[in-house]
């Protein structure tokens, strides 16, 4: 069984794996435990014009998203922009 070498940089590791097969080294690995924690969301109510909702639904459908996901995305984008360049 071959041992995976220690790499000083990500570039060094990338060059190594471009020319070596993981098949030869898989026994030198161990299973990793990953946890993904979703931040809790708070529900709010917004009063929107029905025509605006229809427009958002149409755009969201075209993008393959739910309209609520699209609205959250737009809010996050606008908040990031406003935070970078406050008025």
C-alpha positions in Angstrom: 0.0 0.0 0.0 1.3 3.4 -1.0 1.3 6.4 1.4 -0.1 9.8 0.3 2.8 12.3 0.5 2.6 15.5 2.5 2.0 18.5 0.3 3.2 22.0 1.1 0.7 23.7 -1.2 -2.6 23.0 -2.9 -0.8 23.4 -6.3 1.7 20.7 -5.3 -1.2 18.4 -4.4 -3.0 19.1 -7.6 0.1 18.3 -9.7 0.5 15.0 -7.8 -3.1 13.9 -8.3 -3.0 14.8 -12.0 -0.4 12.0 -12.5 -1.4 9.5 -9.8 -4.5 7.4 -9.3 -6.4 7.5 -6.0 -6.9 3.7 -6.4 -3.3 3.2 -5.3 -3.7 5.3 -2.2 -7.3 4.8 -1.0 -6.2 2.5 1.9 -4.2 5.4 3.3 -7.4 7.4 3.9 -10.0 7.4 6.6 -13.7 8.4 6.5 -14.4 12.0 7.3 -17.4 13.1 9.4 -19.2 16.1 8.1 -22.0 18.1 9.6 -23.9 20.8 7.8 -25.9 23.1 10.0 -28.6 25.2 8.4 -29.1 28.6 10.0 -32.7 28.9 11.2 -34.9 31.2 9.2 -37.5 33.6 10.5 -40.8 33.8 8.8 -42.1 37.2 7.9 -45.2 38.5 6.0 -44.9 40.9 3.1 -47.8 42.7 1.4 -47.0 42.8 -2.3 -48.9 43.8 -5.3 -50.4 40.7 -7.1 -48.9 41.8 -10.4 -45.4 42.0 -8.8 -45.9 38.5 -7.4 -46.9 37.2 -10.8 -43.8 38.8 -12.4 -41.5 37.3 -9.7 -43.1 33.9 -10.2 -42.5 34.1 -14.0 -38.9 35.1 -13.6 -38.3 32.5 -10.9 -39.8 29.8 -13.1 -37.6 30.8 -16.0 -34.6 30.5 -13.6 -35.7 27.1 -12.2 -36.3 28.5 -8.7 -39.2 29.0 -6.4 -40.4 32.6 -6.2 -39.5 32.7 -2.5 -36.0 31.5 -3.2 -35.6 34.2 -5.8 -36.9 36.9 -3.5 -34.5 35.8 -0.7 -31.6 35.8 -3.3 -32.5 39.3 -4.4 -32.7 40.6 -0.8 -29.3 39.0 0.0 -27.7 40.5 -3.1 -29.2 44.0 -2.3 -28.1 43.8 1.3 -24.5 42.8 0.3 -24.5 45.8 -2.2 -25.8 48.2 0.4 -23.3 47.0 3.0 -20.4 47.5 0.6 -21.5 51.0 -0.5 -23.7 52.5 2.2 -25.8 55.5 1.0 
